[in-house]
């Protein structure tokens, strides 16, 4: 072997990374203690970046293309090595190839519950998991903070390293966003996109990556919070209680057989609601000057009551025992009809009695 052949074998003339895998994040070019020749060719393919590192300091970074390694093309490395007037001799430096394509479908999840302060339920514990897509955008930061000096850093190593960090960033973003637990548990399909502007500045500055998609596949809350959410949902479905009672009355009237008995309970409920509403109105209105406030019974008589009442119903409205109502009928003060052994009092007669 000639001296020239020996020297040529000791120098690197072409530096490139032929990646046929789908899980490589960074790869250090194996120099085998060889030096890089002046004017050597650096070939960087699509979705790759090449980062020079000299004595632990980050030098020039090259994007896709074919680059000749001369002084004009490596100004940072020239400064680090102290080349003031160019160089003609070979040099030594580490070259890291970093994959910059999008990595999709990476799983994340909370090993322990996240403590979230909620305005409705106080302090709530949440568990969540999902997937995220990312790409490397700051090569020096990624190599320094994530990959380190690993000669071949793969996706599975990244998942182990970053899972807890991603969860920590998610927890901070969720806490600062102040999203209610109700929305977290029911609208998590929209929550990921809403949190991206809060998550990305942190992961880019700390780890040199950008998360392009952050999905929450499931968020679970403690059973007591689930029960509270179910109750609130039920009340929202029922809506206005008066409308609900009216609906129940209409349903019972359309049923055959014991429909009359079934209708009695909603009717009594409606009467009770009417009495309560009238009493509240009277309590809120000031009494007329020079006279006592109107009797509750007078207002109730105008409320929702049947056209034909039993003595018991009339007694409830008048606020007297049932025996007094029967005595008033027998005395002729209150008009009523006796059907068999039972009395029935027309509503108009009760109104006239109250008016007199």
Order of alpha helices (4+ residues) and beta strands (2+ residues): alpha-beta-beta-beta-beta-beta-beta-alpha-beta-beta-beta-beta-alpha-beta-alpha-alpha-alpha-beta-alpha-alpha-alpha-alpha-beta-alpha-alpha-beta-beta-alpha
